[in-house]
Amino acid sequence: MSESTDRPAQRSQPALGRRGFVVGTAATAAGAALAGPLAGTARAAAFGYSDDGTNYVIDTGANLVFKVRKSNGDLSSLVYRGREYQGYGGMNSHIESGLGNSTVTIRQSGSTILVSVAYGTLRHYYAARSGENNIYVWTNKADTSVSATRFILRVRAGLFLNDEPDSYTYTNSTIEASDVFRKSDGQTRSKHFSKLRVMDYNYVGWSANGVGLWIVRSNHEKASGGPFYRSLLRHQSADGGGLYEILYYGQNQTEAQRFGLQGPYVIALTDGGAPSSSLFPGTLTTSWADSLGISGYVPASGRGRVAGVGITGRNTSYAYTVGLANSAAQYWGSARASDGYFSIPGILPGTYTLTVFKGELAVYTTSVSVSAGGTTTLNSIAIPSSNDPSNASAIWRINDWNGTPSGFKNADLMTYAHPSDVRAASWTGNVVIGSGSETSAFPCYLWKDVNSGLIVYFRLTAAQAAAAHTLRIGVTTAYANGRPQVVVNDTWTSAIPSPPTQPNTRSLTNGSYRGNNHTFTYSVPASAWLTDTSRYNILKINVVSGSGTTSYLSAGTAIDAIDLLA
């Protein structure tokens, strides 16, 4: 077909009506049985496109035919092997909740077809490659004039198992806002309960009976929140499912929104298996897209790399991550367990803050500059001992410092459940140092209206009781400015600490503890301790704030570690 920049010539093609549809289980779950017969018989034909009057119809020449609405750029049909997968509740797949009247054009360049959507300052693109069952998608949000924080692939209901942590039905009881639900068995569900950090997954989707439907994420260079951020991944409900690529997510967000081109993210259909690893972030090469004229597109030749020969001073019990960030872009990579070597490719030119994380706790920062086509090589990074709070000598310590509540009571559950979930252990209960259960008995979250006043019992030797000590409480986020104030033996009370900068949205109730790590320090005088070494000292931890409402939406905070320094 000759190249066209607007409306193409017509070509003969099988009629494409509305089809049956498939939605599915999580990427790692077993497939459920398909329900109902195929609702259509259309087959993929030769690679090319046509115009049905309302949509551009793109045939990949494999098993995939999809439509893009000419009026607004919606993905209005997604037919794989003759079955319609697109749509629930009469809605198309689209940016945010759908764009208004847009300029939509189509062009074929050899083995690539590109659909371009212009809406105000927003530019959005779909690309198809001959013989592939993939749709490559880019979105360029230039500013705040257009609301575009996500792309949602809307998938019809009823053909895949609806039992994942982010699954829910509208018949369940709503327990918070309009997006957290309780099932009849007491378990909770929400689209926010993603369970995974962005660095933990390459794709999300469903698979059953020989069909896999996936979104392979982009490298998130223009997203916000860093490698440990959690956001919407997918949801399932009574009327259908959604797969997301998040362009910017405001819930528990620690950074300002970035602007520019994001992608490609890939809608991939398979024979039931995972999408090809060649599509994964960091491995996908799109040299075929270099000359397509995509707004904001920067080819590999215009990008650089940062590599470090190693990191010393690590605690080898933990994984280390290296992050790069500035106001325009973000990147990350894992440090090799044996020596801390890391390599981060595909970086836009600029100056970045480089941060080394132990677990999720920042333990080293520096500045690094990246140039197009070059590699910035760093000599071995030495993490000063004082940068890791775990290296400080402590009389006692509850949990270890790693930037997460992992190990505390209910910590793992809270990434995919509401605190009121029936599976949660009691949020109250005191802790005894030396019991062997200090960490597992200590709740990962403290709220003003739920479990404020938690008590830690501990003994001191005569020498320890004769000296002042520093108490440290590390937190990972807070809701409504919740922060700890401590009381020792009912005789000494700390000042109310100033609240650190934290996200201003829900966090503890929607599956995320990730905010800004902060350490509160309290200088406890020797006069506060009991001189009788046979008796337990009593540390009471209260949550204070003038904000918040009640119960699990009262002011609260997530705990990283607590220790009393020697």
Stockholm file with secondary structure:
# STOCKHOLM 1.0

chainA/1-566         MSESTDRPAQRSQPALGRRGFVVGTAATAAGAALAGPLAGTARAAAFGYSDDGTNYVIDTGANLVFKVRKSNGDLSSLVYRGREYQGYGGMNSHIESGLGNSTVTIRQSGSTILVSVAYGTLRHYYAARSGENNIYVWTNKADTSVSATRFILRVRAGLFLNDEPDSYTYTNSTIEASDVFRKSDGQTRSKHFSKLRVMDYNYVGWSANGVGLWIVRSNHEKASGGPFYRSLLRHQSADGGGLYEILYYGQNQTEAQRFGLQGPYVIALTDGGAPSSSLFPGTLTTSWADSLGISGYVPASGRGRVAGVGITGRNTSYAYTVGLANSAAQYWGSARASDGYFSIPGILPGTYTLTVFKGELAVYTTSVSVSAGGTTTLNSIAIPSSNDPSNASAIWRINDWNGTPSGFKNADLMTYAHPSDVRAASWTGNVVIGSGSETSAFPCYLWKDVNSGLIVYFRLTAAQAAAAHTLRIGVTTAYANGRPQVVVNDTWTSAIPSPPTQPNTRSLTNGSYRGNNHTFTYSVPASAWLTDTSRYNILKINVVSGSGTTSYLSAGTAIDAIDLLA
#=GR chainA/1-566 SS CCCCSSSCCCCCCCCCCCCCCCCCCCTTSCCCCCCSCCSCCCCCCSSEEEECSSEEEEECSSSEEEEEETTTCCEEEEEETTEECBCBTTBCBEETTCCCSCEEEEEEETTEEEEEEEETTEEEEEEEETTCSEEEEEEEECSTTSCCCEEEEEECSSSSCCCSTTBCCTTSEEEETTTEEECTTSCEEETTCCCSCGGGCSEEEEEETTEEEEEECCCCTTSSSCTTCCCCCEEEETTEEEEEEESCCCTTCCSCCCCEEEEEEEEEEESSSCCCGGGSTTTCCCGGGTTSCCTTCCCGGGCEEEEESCEESCCTTSCEEEEEECSSCEEEEECCTTTCCEEEEEECSEEEEEEEEETTEEEEEEEEEECTTCEEEECCEECCGGGSGGGSCEEEEESCCSSSCTTSBTTTGGGSSCTTCTTSCCSCCCEETTSSCHHHHSBSEEETTTTTTEEEEECCCHHHHTSCEEEEEEEEEEETTCEEEEEETTTEECCCCCCCCCCSSCCTTTTCCCSCCEEEEEEECGGGSCSCTTSCEEEEEEEECSCBCSGGGBSEEEEEEEEEEC
#=GC SS_cons         CCCCSSSCCCCCCCCCCCCCCCCCCCTTSCCCCCCSCCSCCCCCCSSEEEECSSEEEEECSSSEEEEEETTTCCEEEEEETTEECBCBTTBCBEETTCCCSCEEEEEEETTEEEEEEEETTEEEEEEEETTCSEEEEEEEECSTTSCCCEEEEEECSSSSCCCSTTBCCTTSEEEETTTEEECTTSCEEETTCCCSCGGGCSEEEEEETTEEEEEECCCCTTSSSCTTCCCCCEEEETTEEEEEEESCCCTTCCSCCCCEEEEEEEEEEESSSCCCGGGSTTTCCCGGGTTSCCTTCCCGGGCEEEEESCEESCCTTSCEEEEEECSSCEEEEECCTTTCCEEEEEECSEEEEEEEEETTEEEEEEEEEECTTCEEEECCEECCGGGSGGGSCEEEEESCCSSSCTTSBTTTGGGSSCTTCTTSCCSCCCEETTSSCHHHHSBSEEETTTTTTEEEEECCCHHHHTSCEEEEEEEEEEETTCEEEEEETTTEECCCCCCCCCCSSCCTTTTCCCSCCEEEEEEECGGGSCSCTTSCEEEEEEEECSCBCSGGGBSEEEEEEEEEEC
//
